[in-house]
């Protein structure tokens, strides 16, 4: 029986070393796992930041291309009087000057207050506002061609864009008068002068 007795004092040192080694390995594995999780988290953060920066760059590049493409049209519409404040003075002055130059026998007009427009067709304006200023015209003309000539002058000289909503022409007498002060045809027309305002009523500076 004495021969089979184990002397544990001899194994105590190796067991202690084994236990310490096992603890150290476990600590290293835990530290390695924690380090990996930290690195993965930092990688995800950097990846998201890089992706966000790339998307911002692409967005800026896209906006720049849009501006380069559409800016000339934007400037043209502003100079034509469609974008920004209504050009009432230009409309009225052009109309008066055209009437004097054409020597129209009668020219009466009324420009109503500007109001929000509701188109008959669907349109996406974003934050912009579509406005309309109705103008009623009562004209005495020597002949029908005077009306077309008047519209041509407005197209050329008036600072703005308009459309003809309605126009009714009537012959005054059966016999044509050659008196330049006596109209042969009367016209009752309604014009719509259009304006687009910036979002929030901001001023446009080009």
C-alpha positions as CSV (number, residue, x, y, z in Angstrom):
1,X,0.0,0.0,0.0
2,X,2.9,2.4,0.8
3,X,4.2,1.9,-2.8
4,X,1.0,3.3,-4.3
5,X,0.9,6.4,-2.2
6,X,1.2,9.7,-4.2
7,X,3.5,12.4,-2.9
8,X,1.3,15.5,-3.8
9,X,4.1,17.8,-2.6
10,X,6.0,16.9,-5.8
11,X,3.0,17.8,-8.0
12,X,2.1,21.0,-6.2
13,X,4.5,23.2,-8.2
14,X,3.5,22.0,-11.6
15,X,-0.2,22.2,-10.7
16,X,0.3,25.8,-9.6
17,X,2.2,26.6,-12.8
18,X,-0.6,24.9,-14.8
19,X,-3.3,26.8,-13.0
20,X,-1.5,30.1,-13.5
21,X,-0.9,29.3,-17.2
22,X,-4.5,28.4,-17.6
23,X,-5.7,31.6,-16.0
24,X,-3.2,33.6,-18.1
25,X,-4.5,31.9,-21.3
26,X,-8.1,32.6,-20.3
27,X,-7.2,36.3,-19.6
28,X,-5.4,36.5,-23.0
29,X,-8.4,35.0,-24.8
30,X,-10.8,37.4,-23.1
31,X,-8.6,40.3,-23.8
32,X,-8.2,39.2,-27.4
33,X,-12.0,38.9,-27.8
34,X,-12.5,42.3,-26.2
35,X,-9.8,43.8,-28.5
36,X,-11.5,42.3,-31.5
37,X,-14.9,43.7,-30.6
38,X,-13.3,47.1,-30.0
39,X,-11.6,46.9,-33.4
40,X,-14.8,45.8,-35.1
41,X,-16.7,48.7,-33.5
42,X,-14.1,51.2,-34.6
43,X,-14.0,49.7,-38.1
44,X,-17.8,50.0,-38.3
45,X,-17.6,53.6,-37.1
46,X,-14.9,54.5,-39.6
47,X,-16.8,52.7,-42.4
48,X,-20.0,54.6,-41.6
49,X,-18.1,57.9,-41.5
50,X,-16.4,57.1,-44.8
51,X,-19.7,56.1,-46.4
52,X,-21.4,59.3,-45.1
53,X,-18.6,61.5,-46.4
54,X,-18.8,59.7,-49.8
55,X,-22.6,60.2,-49.9
56,X,-22.2,63.9,-49.0
57,X,-19.6,64.3,-51.8
58,X,-21.8,62.5,-54.3
59,X,-24.8,64.7,-53.2
60,X,-22.7,67.9,-53.6
61,X,-21.5,66.7,-57.0
62,X,-25.0,65.9,-58.1
63,X,-26.3,69.3,-56.9
64,X,-23.5,71.0,-58.8
65,X,-24.4,69.1,-62.0
66,X,-28.0,70.1,-61.5
67,X,-27.1,73.7,-61.0
68,X,-24.8,73.7,-64.0
69,X,-27.6,72.2,-66.1
70,X,-30.6,74.2,-64.8
71,X,-29.1,77.5,-63.7
72,X,-29.1,79.1,-67.2
73,X,-32.9,78.4,-67.5
74,X,-33.4,79.8,-64.0
75,X,-31.6,83.0,-64.9
76,X,-33.6,83.2,-68.2
77,X,-36.9,82.9,-66.4
78,X,-35.9,85.5,-63.8
79,X,-34.9,87.9,-66.5
80,X,-38.2,87.2,-68.4
81,X,-40.1,88.4,-65.3
82,X,-41.6,85.0,-64.4
83,X,-39.5,84.4,-61.2
84,X,-39.7,86.9,-58.4
85,X,-42.0,89.9,-57.8
86,X,-44.8,90.7,-60.3
87,X,-43.8,93.3,-62.9
88,X,-47.1,95.3,-62.9
89,X,-45.5,98.6,-64.0
90,X,-43.9,96.9,-67.0
91,X,-47.1,95.3,-68.1
92,X,-49.1,98.5,-67.8
93,X,-46.5,100.8,-69.4
94,X,-46.0,98.4,-72.3
95,X,-49.8,98.2,-72.8
96,X,-50.2,102.0,-72.8
97,X,-47.2,102.6,-75.1
98,X,-48.5,99.9,-77.5
99,X,-52.0,101.5,-77.6
100,X,-50.4,105.0,-78.3
101,X,-48.1,103.6,-81.0
102,X,-50.9,101.6,-82.7
103,X,-53.3,104.5,-82.3
104,X,-56.0,102.2,-81.0
105,X,-59.4,104.0,-80.9
106,X,-60.2,102.5,-77.5
107,X,-58.0,100.9,-74.8
108,X,-59.4,100.2,-71.3
109,X,-57.8,97.8,-68.9
110,X,-58.1,96.7,-65.3
111,X,-55.3,94.7,-63.5
112,X,-56.7,92.8,-60.5
113,X,-54.8,92.0,-57.4
114,X,-52.3,89.1,-57.5
115,X,-53.6,85.9,-56.0
116,X,-52.6,82.2,-55.6
117,X,-53.2,80.2,-58.8
118,X,-54.8,76.8,-59.0
119,X,-53.8,75.1,-62.3
120,X,-56.2,72.8,-64.1
121,X,-53.5,70.2,-64.3
122,X,-51.4,68.6,-61.6
123,X,-48.1,70.3,-61.0
124,X,-45.3,69.9,-58.4
125,X,-44.0,73.3,-57.3
126,X,-42.0,72.1,-54.2
127,X,-41.8,75.1,-51.9
128,X,-42.4,77.7,-54.7
129,X,-45.7,79.6,-55.1
130,X,-47.6,80.0,-58.4
131,X,-49.4,83.4,-58.5
132,X,-51.6,85.0,-61.1
133,X,-52.7,88.6,-61.8
134,X,-55.8,88.8,-64.0
135,X,-56.0,91.7,-66.5
136,X,-59.3,92.6,-68.2
137,X,-59.0,94.4,-71.5
138,X,-61.7,96.2,-73.4
139,X,-60.4,97.3,-76.8
140,X,-61.8,99.2,-79.8
141,X,-60.0,98.1,-82.9
142,X,-59.9,99.2,-86.5
143,X,-59.7,95.5,-87.5
144,X,-58.9,92.1,-86.0
145,X,-55.2,92.3,-86.9
146,X,-54.8,95.0,-84.3
147,X,-55.4,92.5,-81.5
148,X,-52.7,90.1,-82.8
149,X,-50.3,93.1,-83.2
150,X,-51.0,94.2,-79.6
151,X,-50.2,90.7,-78.3
152,X,-47.0,90.7,-80.3
153,X,-45.9,93.9,-78.6
154,X,-46.7,92.4,-75.2
155,X,-44.7,89.3,-76.0
156,X,-41.7,91.3,-77.1
157,X,-41.6,94.2,-74.6
158,X,-43.5,93.3,-71.4
159,X,-41.4,92.0,-68.6
160,X,-43.4,88.9,-67.7
161,X,-45.3,85.9,-69.0
162,X,-49.0,85.8,-69.7
163,X,-51.6,83.6,-71.2
164,X,-54.9,84.5,-72.9
165,X,-57.8,83.1,-70.8
166,X,-60.6,84.4,-73.1
167,X,-61.1,86.8,-75.9
168,X,-64.4,87.8,-77.5
169,X,-64.5,89.9,-80.7
170,X,-67.6,91.6,-82.1
171,X,-68.2,93.8,-85.2
172,X,-69.7,97.1,-84.2
173,X,-71.3,98.1,-87.5
174,X,-72.2,96.4,-90.7
175,X,-70.4,99.1,-92.7
176,X,-66.7,99.4,-92.2
177,X,-65.5,102.9,-91.1
178,X,-62.3,104.3,-92.3
179,X,-62.2,106.9,-89.6
180,X,-59.0,106.1,-87.5
181,X,-60.9,107.2,-84.4
182,X,-63.9,105.0,-84.9
183,X,-63.5,101.3,-84.0
184,X,-64.9,98.6,-86.3
185,X,-64.3,95.7,-83.9
186,X,-64.6,95.5,-80.1
187,X,-62.6,92.9,-78.0
188,X,-63.2,91.8,-74.5
189,X,-60.2,89.8,-73.3
190,X,-58.9,88.4,-70.0
191,X,-55.1,87.9,-69.7
192,X,-53.4,86.0,-66.8
193,X,-50.0,87.3,-65.9
194,X,-48.0,84.6,-64.1
195,X,-45.4,84.9,-61.4
196,X,-43.5,82.2,-59.4
197,X,-42.2,83.2,-55.9
198,X,-39.4,81.6,-54.0
199,X,-40.1,79.5,-50.9
200,X,-40.8,81.7,-47.9
201,X,-41.0,84.8,-50.0
202,X,-37.3,85.1,-50.2
203,X,-35.6,87.7,-52.5
204,X,-33.9,86.4,-55.6
205,X,-30.4,87.6,-56.2
206,X,-28.5,86.5,-59.3
